[in-house]
Every structure is written in structure tokens, then in C-alpha cells.
Amino acid sequence: MIRLTLPRFILQVALVVLFVGPGEAAQTRAVAPAMIETLLASPLVTPPAGDAHGDVTLVEYFDYNCPICRALEPQLERLLATDRKVRLVRKDWPIFGDVSRYAAYCSFAASGEGKYRVAHHALIASSRSLDSKEDVLSVLQAAGLDIAKLESDVASHEKEYAQTLARNRHEAQALGLRGTPGIIVGDQLVLDGVDYHQLQLLVARVRQQTGR
């Protein structure tokens, strides 16, 4: 997990540290059922990935400019591809500044057009940093989205989108998150780095505990 105060050159070191030691059990702490219910309450601006009625739900708090979030994305996608009963709810928490916030807004606008997955994948898989609004729009245009329409939607719904981000921020603070990514598996908040195999173990643990 990236802390807010880490300078960018340290993030690459953090990235290596957080994804070593596959197979080791990830440390977690329980989240109260009422809190889980709050996190998953409607409205959710972006559509969940995986099985809409999955037996285990993951929640991810992320930032499009967070390198660890970018590295975690393939791990999550692999889990969704190999476990058809998992649901993933993504929540934007743009801690890297205004451009990350704008990227989140654009993904919300794309969601309104039924193109969230395309926009999300383009932004989270971008090989470059999103240092300006122009960078965000360039990435989305290359992915085939109508950027004029996105810009118009963002302008029309900015207040609504800002409220969604405020909700996500309050949730992250209530959970005690110190940075991105923040991952919840079932009712377990992951306290350290996690990879595909650890995600599998956590999902299996939740199923065992709930008898699913």
C-alpha cells in the first residue's frame, strides 16, 4: 500500500517489496458488517466486475496514478478470470492530486455511456504517468472513446462525481486506510501487499468461514 507521503522515486522500491513472497498469508483485520453494508450501498457510479451476484465481494480503493494499483490490476483480473463467483467493486480514491481526480471523473462519464471497462483498463494500464488532463484524454481517445462527449459529461455532472469521491474518501478514512491500494475481501481488510495467490487464499478463507 502506498502511503500519501512517499515520493515517487521510492514507489518503485515499494512496488517490488509489496509483490514479493507469493504464497505467504496476507495479514488482515475484520471489518464490521454494518461498514461492509455501507460500502456496498447504492448508488455505485461504476459497475462491479465479475459476477454481479458473486458469493465473495472484493472492494478496491485505488488511484489511476498509483503504480502499485497498476501492478495489482492484472492480479485482480486474473482472479476474476479464474474464479467466476467473485465480484469486484472498484472505488476511486484519487490521492495523487487533481489529475487523478479528473481521470476518475472521466471514468464515471464513460460508465454513464456503458464504456467503463474500456476507460478503466486504458487508464490503469497506461504505460505513462497521467500528469495532465491532456494525458488522460489522450489515453482515452486512443482507446476509442469520444473525448468531446466525456468532457461534456464531466462538465455536466462534476458536482455529482465530486460527491462520489467524497463518499469514497470518507469510507477510506473510516477504514483507516493510509494510501492506495486498499483491498477488502469479504469482510477482511488486507493490511499489506497482496498478489493473485494471496487473493485466492483470502477468497477461500471467506468461503470456508461463511460455509459457501
Backbone hydrogen bonds in HBPLUS format (Angstrom, degrees):
<---DONOR---> <-ACCEPTOR-->    atom                        ^
c    i                          cat <-CA-CA->   ^        H-A-AA   ^      H-
h    n   atom  resd res      DA  || num        DHA   H-A  angle D-A-AA Bond
n    s   type  num  typ     dist DA aas  dist angle  dist       angle   num
A0002-ILE N   A0180-THR O   2.53 MM 178  5.18 169.4  1.54 144.8 145.3     1
A0006-LEU N   A0003-ARG O   3.30 MM   3  5.80 169.1  2.31 117.5 120.7     2
A0010-ILE N   A0007-PRO O   3.10 MM   3  5.69 144.2  2.23 115.3 124.8     3
A0011-LEU N   A0008-ARG O   3.03 MM   3  5.15 135.0  2.24 100.0 112.8     4
A0013-VAL N   A0010-ILE O   3.02 MM   3  5.35 123.4  2.35 105.6 119.4     5
A0014-ALA N   A0010-ILE O   2.99 MM   4  6.34 161.9  2.02 154.6 160.3     6
A0015-LEU N   A0011-LEU O   2.82 MM   4  5.99 146.4  1.94 143.9 153.2     7
A0016-VAL N   A0012-GLN O   3.29 MM   4  6.58 150.8  2.38 139.5 144.8     8
A0017-VAL N   A0013-VAL O   3.08 MM   4  6.39 165.4  2.10 155.4 159.1     9
A0018-LEU N   A0014-ALA O   2.95 MM   4  6.05 162.6  1.98 154.8 158.5    10
A0019-PHE N   A0016-VAL O   3.36 MM   3  5.61 146.6  2.48 102.5 111.3    11
A0024-GLU N   A0021-GLY O   3.31 MM   3  6.02 164.4  2.33 138.8 141.2    12
A0191-LEU N   A0027-GLN O   2.79 MM 164  5.46 176.0  1.79 152.4 151.5    13
A0029-ARG N   A0189-LEU O   3.00 MM 160  5.33 140.7  2.16 135.8 147.9    14
A0189-LEU N   A0029-ARG O   2.82 MM 160  5.33 166.8  1.83 163.2 158.5    15
A0031-VAL N   A0187-ASP O   2.72 MM 156  5.18 148.7  1.81 154.4 156.7    16
A0035-MET N   A0032-ALA O   2.93 MM   3  5.28 125.4  2.24 107.5 121.8    17
A0036-ILE N   A0032-ALA O   3.09 MM   4  6.49 157.4  2.14 155.2 162.0    18
A0037-GLU N   A0033-PRO O   2.94 MM   4  6.19 158.4  1.99 150.5 156.3    19
A0038-THR N   A0034-ALA O   3.05 MM   4  6.28 148.4  2.15 138.0 146.1    20
A0039-LEU N   A0035-MET O   2.95 MM   4  6.25 157.8  2.00 153.4 158.8    21
A0040-LEU N   A0036-ILE O   3.13 MM   4  6.33 148.5  2.23 148.2 155.6    22
A0041-ALA N   A0038-THR O   3.27 MM   3  5.17 160.2  2.31 100.7 106.6    23
A0049-ALA N   A0088-LEU O   2.82 MM  39  4.99 160.3  1.85 148.4 151.3    24
A0088-LEU N   A0049-ALA O   2.87 MM  39  4.99 163.1  1.90 141.9 144.6    25
A0051-ASP N   A0086-VAL O   3.00 MM  35  5.75 152.4  2.07 141.5 140.5    26
A0054-GLY N   A0051-ASP O   2.98 MM   3  4.77 147.5  2.09 120.6 114.1    27
A0055-ASP N   A0085-LYS O   2.87 MM  30  5.81 124.2  2.19 143.8 158.8    28
A0087-ARG N   A0056-VAL O   2.99 MM  31  6.30 162.1  2.02 158.1 161.2    29
A0186-GLY N   A0057-THR O   2.91 MM 129  5.35 163.8  1.93 151.2 155.6    30
A0058-LEU N   A0087-ARG O   2.73 MM  29  6.11 162.9  1.76 160.3 165.7    31
A0089-VAL N   A0058-LEU O   2.77 MM  31  6.10 168.0  1.78 159.2 162.3    32
A0059-VAL N   A0184-ILE O   2.90 MM 125  5.04 153.0  1.98 139.1 147.1    33
A0184-ILE N   A0059-VAL O   2.88 MM 125  5.04 153.6  1.95 148.2 154.6    34
A0060-GLU N   A0089-VAL O   2.91 MM  29  6.33 158.0  1.96 158.2 162.6    35
A0091-LYS N   A0060-GLU O   2.71 MM  31  5.88 157.1  1.76 177.2 172.0    36
A0061-TYR N   A0182-GLY O   2.79 MM 121  4.80 159.1  1.83 141.9 149.0    37
A0182-GLY N   A0061-TYR O   2.93 MM 121  4.80 154.5  2.00 135.1 142.1    38
A0062-PHE N   A0091-LYS O   3.09 MM  29  6.45 152.9  2.17 150.8 157.5    39
A0093-TRP N   A0062-PHE O   2.72 MM  31  5.36 165.7  1.74 163.0 158.3    40
A0066-CYS N   A0063-ASP O   3.02 MM   3  5.22 164.9  2.04 113.3 117.2    41
A0070-ARG N   A0066-CYS O   3.05 MM   4  6.40 152.1  2.13 149.6 157.8    42
A0071-ALA N   A0067-PRO O   2.97 MM   4  6.22 147.7  2.08 138.6 147.2    43
A0072-LEU N   A0068-ILE O   2.82 MM   4  5.99 142.4  1.97 142.6 153.1    44
A0073-GLU N   A0069-CYS O   3.07 MM   4  6.19 138.9  2.24 142.9 152.0    45
A0075-GLN N   A0072-LEU O   2.90 MM   3  5.22 122.7  2.23 108.6 124.3    46
A0076-LEU N   A0072-LEU O   3.03 MM   4  6.39 154.7  2.10 157.5 165.6    47
A0077-GLU N   A0073-GLU O   2.89 MM   4  6.15 163.7  1.92 157.6 162.6    48
A0078-ARG N   A0074-PRO O   2.89 MM   4  5.95 150.4  1.98 138.7 146.7    49
A0079-LEU N   A0075-GLN O   3.09 MM   4  6.34 152.6  2.16 141.0 148.0    50
A0080-LEU N   A0076-LEU O   2.95 MM   4  6.28 159.8  1.99 152.0 157.2    51
A0081-ALA N   A0077-GLU O   2.93 MM   4  6.13 146.3  2.05 143.0 152.3    52
A0082-THR N   A0078-ARG O   3.01 MM   4  6.18 142.1  2.16 145.4 154.6    53
A0083-ASP N   A0079-LEU O   2.84 MM   4  5.74 138.3  2.01 150.3 159.6    54
A0086-VAL N   A0083-ASP O   3.46 MM   3  6.00 161.6  2.49 120.3 119.5    55
A0095-ILE N   A0093-TRP O   2.87 MM   2  5.93 117.1  2.28 118.9 102.8    56
A0101-ARG N   A0097-GLY O   3.10 MM   4  6.43 151.8  2.18 146.6 155.4    57
A0102-TYR N   A0098-ASP O   2.87 MM   4  6.17 152.5  1.94 145.8 153.1    58
A0103-ALA N   A0099-VAL O   2.86 MM   4  6.15 154.5  1.93 148.7 155.5    59
A0104-ALA N   A0100-SER O   3.01 MM   4  6.28 152.4  2.09 144.0 151.1    60
A0105-TYR N   A0101-ARG O   2.96 MM   4  6.32 158.0  2.00 149.1 155.1    61
A0106-CYS N   A0102-TYR O   2.92 MM   4  6.23 159.3  1.96 151.7 156.6    62
A0107-SER N   A0103-ALA O   3.00 MM   4  6.29 149.9  2.09 144.5 152.6    63
A0108-PHE N   A0104-ALA O   2.95 MM   4  6.28 148.7  2.05 150.2 159.3    64
A0108-PHE N   A0105-TYR O   3.09 MM   3  5.06 118.3  2.49  93.2 108.5    65
A0109-ALA N   A0105-TYR O   2.92 MM   4  6.27 156.8  1.97 151.6 158.0    66
A0110-ALA N   A0106-CYS O   2.89 MM   4  6.12 156.4  1.95 146.4 152.9    67
A0111-SER N   A0107-SER O   2.92 MM   4  6.10 145.0  2.05 137.9 147.5    68
A0112-GLY N   A0108-PHE O   3.09 MM   4  6.47 146.8  2.20 145.1 153.2    69
A0113-GLU N   A0110-ALA O   2.99 MM   3  5.12 142.4  2.14  99.7 111.2    70
A0115-LYS N   A0110-ALA O   2.80 MM   5  4.98 163.6  1.83 148.0 143.0    71
A0114-GLY N   A0111-SER O   2.95 MM   3  4.95 162.6  1.98 107.5 111.8    72
A0119-ALA N   A0115-LYS O   3.13 MM   4  6.39 169.8  2.14 155.9 158.6    73
A0120-HIS N   A0116-TYR O   2.72 MM   4  5.86 174.4  1.73 168.9 170.7    74
A0121-HIS N   A0117-ARG O   2.97 MM   4  5.98 168.4  1.99 146.0 149.8    75
A0122-ALA N   A0118-VAL O   3.06 MM   4  6.18 160.4  2.10 146.2 152.0    76
A0123-LEU N   A0119-ALA O   3.03 MM   4  6.22 162.0  2.06 154.1 158.2    77
A0124-ILE N   A0120-HIS O   2.89 MM   4  5.96 174.7  1.89 162.5 164.3    78
A0125-ALA N   A0121-HIS O   2.95 MM   4  5.66 144.1  2.08 139.7 148.2    79
A0126-SER N   A0123-LEU O   3.39 MM   3  5.25 163.4  2.42  98.8 103.1    80
A0135-ASP N   A0132-SER O   3.08 MM   3  5.16 124.1  2.40  96.2 109.7    81
A0136-VAL N   A0132-SER O   3.24 MM   4  6.66 157.5  2.29 148.1 152.9    82
A0137-LEU N   A0133-LYS O   2.94 MM   4  6.26 167.0  1.96 157.4 160.0    83
A0138-SER N   A0134-GLU O   2.87 MM   4  5.94 151.4  1.95 143.8 152.1    84
A0139-VAL N   A0135-ASP O   3.03 MM   4  6.24 161.4  2.07 152.1 155.7    85
A0140-LEU N   A0136-VAL O   3.08 MM   4  6.33 161.0  2.11 149.4 154.8    86
A0141-GLN N   A0137-LEU O   2.80 MM   4  5.91 153.4  1.87 146.1 153.8    87
A0142-ALA N   A0138-SER O   3.00 MM   4  6.15 157.5  2.05 146.0 151.6    88
A0143-ALA N   A0139-VAL O   3.19 MM   4  6.43 129.8  2.46 133.6 146.3    89
A0143-ALA N   A0140-LEU O   3.12 MM   3  5.00 131.7  2.37  91.1 104.5    90
A0145-LEU N   A0140-LEU O   3.11 MM   5  5.68 163.4  2.14 153.3 148.7    91
A0144-GLY N   A0141-GLN O   2.94 MM   3  5.15 158.9  1.98 107.8 113.9    92
A0150-LEU N   A0146-ASP O   3.04 MM   4  6.38 155.1  2.10 147.4 155.1    93
A0151-GLU N   A0147-ILE O   2.85 MM   4  6.00 167.2  1.87 151.5 154.1    94
A0152-SER N   A0148-ALA O   3.06 MM   4  6.21 154.4  2.13 140.1 147.2    95
A0153-ASP N   A0149-LYS O   2.91 MM   4  6.13 157.8  1.96 149.5 155.6    96
A0154-VAL N   A0150-LEU O   2.85 MM   4  6.10 160.8  1.89 156.4 161.5    97
A0155-ALA N   A0151-GLU O   3.03 MM   4  6.21 163.0  2.06 146.7 151.0    98
A0156-SER N   A0152-SER O   3.02 MM   4  6.22 149.0  2.11 143.4 152.0    99
A0157-HIS N   A0153-ASP O   2.92 MM   4  6.01 144.7  2.05 148.6 157.5   100
A0158-GLU N   A0154-VAL O   2.90 MM   4  5.30 104.5  2.48 148.8 156.1   101
A0161-TYR N   A0157-HIS O   2.90 MM   4  6.15 164.9  1.92 162.1 167.0   102
A0162-ALA N   A0158-GLU O   2.81 MM   4  5.97 154.5  1.88 150.1 157.2   103
A0163-GLN N   A0159-LYS O   3.08 MM   4  6.34 147.3  2.19 143.1 151.2   104
A0164-THR N   A0160-GLU O   3.15 MM   4  6.55 147.1  2.27 144.1 152.7   105
A0165-LEU N   A0161-TYR O   3.07 MM   4  6.45 159.6  2.11 151.4 156.0   106
A0166-ALA N   A0162-ALA O   2.92 MM   4  6.14 150.9  2.00 144.7 153.3   107
A0167-ARG N   A0163-GLN O   2.94 MM   4  6.16 155.0  2.00 144.6 151.0   108
A0168-ASN N   A0164-THR O   2.95 MM   4  6.28 161.4  1.98 150.8 155.7   109
A0169-ARG N   A0165-LEU O   2.86 MM   4  6.06 156.7  1.92 147.2 153.7   110
A0170-HIS N   A0166-ALA O   2.96 MM   4  6.18 161.6  1.99 150.6 155.0   111
A0171-GLU N   A0167-ARG O   2.96 MM   4  6.23 156.1  2.02 150.7 157.6   112
A0172-ALA N   A0168-ASN O   2.90 MM   4  6.15 163.0  1.93 151.3 155.8   113
A0173-GLN N   A0169-ARG O   2.94 MM   4  6.17 158.1  1.98 150.8 156.6   114
A0174-ALA N   A0170-HIS O   2.89 MM   4  6.06 154.6  1.96 144.9 152.3   115
A0175-LEU N   A0171-GLU O   2.91 MM   4  6.18 143.7  2.04 147.9 158.0   116
A0177-LEU N   A0172-ALA O   2.99 MM   5  5.41 157.3  2.05 164.0 158.7   117
A0176-GLY N   A0173-GLN O   3.01 MM   3  4.98 144.4  2.14  97.2 108.3   118
A0190-VAL N   A0183-ILE O   2.88 MM   7  5.58 170.6  1.89 163.9 167.2   119
A0185-VAL N   A0188-GLN O   2.82 MM   3  5.18 160.9  1.85 150.4 151.5   120
A0188-GLN N   A0185-VAL O   2.93 MM   3  5.18 162.1  1.97 123.6 129.2   121
A0199-LEU N   A0195-ASP O   2.87 MM   4  6.12 154.4  1.94 155.2 163.3   122
A0200-GLN N   A0196-TYR O   2.93 MM   4  6.27 154.1  2.00 149.3 156.3   123
A0201-LEU N   A0197-HIS O   3.05 MM   4  6.35 156.9  2.10 144.4 150.0   124
A0202-LEU N   A0198-GLN O   2.92 MM   4  6.17 157.1  1.97 149.4 155.5   125
A0203-VAL N   A0199-LEU O   2.90 MM   4  6.13 162.6  1.93 154.7 159.0   126
A0204-ALA N   A0200-GLN O   2.94 MM   4  6.15 161.5  1.97 150.4 155.8   127
A0205-ARG N   A0201-LEU O   2.88 MM   4  6.09 149.8  1.97 143.6 152.3   128
A0206-VAL N   A0202-LEU O   2.98 MM   4  6.26 157.2  2.04 149.5 154.7   129
A0207-ARG N   A0203-VAL O   3.04 MM   4  6.34 161.3  2.08 150.0 154.8   130
A0208-GLN N   A0204-ALA O   2.93 MM   4  6.14 154.6  1.99 146.5 153.7   131
A0209-GLN N   A0205-ARG O   2.95 MM   4  6.16 158.9  1.99 150.1 155.4   132
A0210-THR N   A0206-VAL O   2.97 MM   4  6.13 145.8  2.09 146.9 156.1   133
A0211-GLY N   A0207-ARG O   2.84 MM   4  5.66 114.7  2.27 138.7 152.5   134
A0212-ARG N   A0207-ARG O   2.93 MM   5  4.80 143.3  2.07 136.1 141.9   135
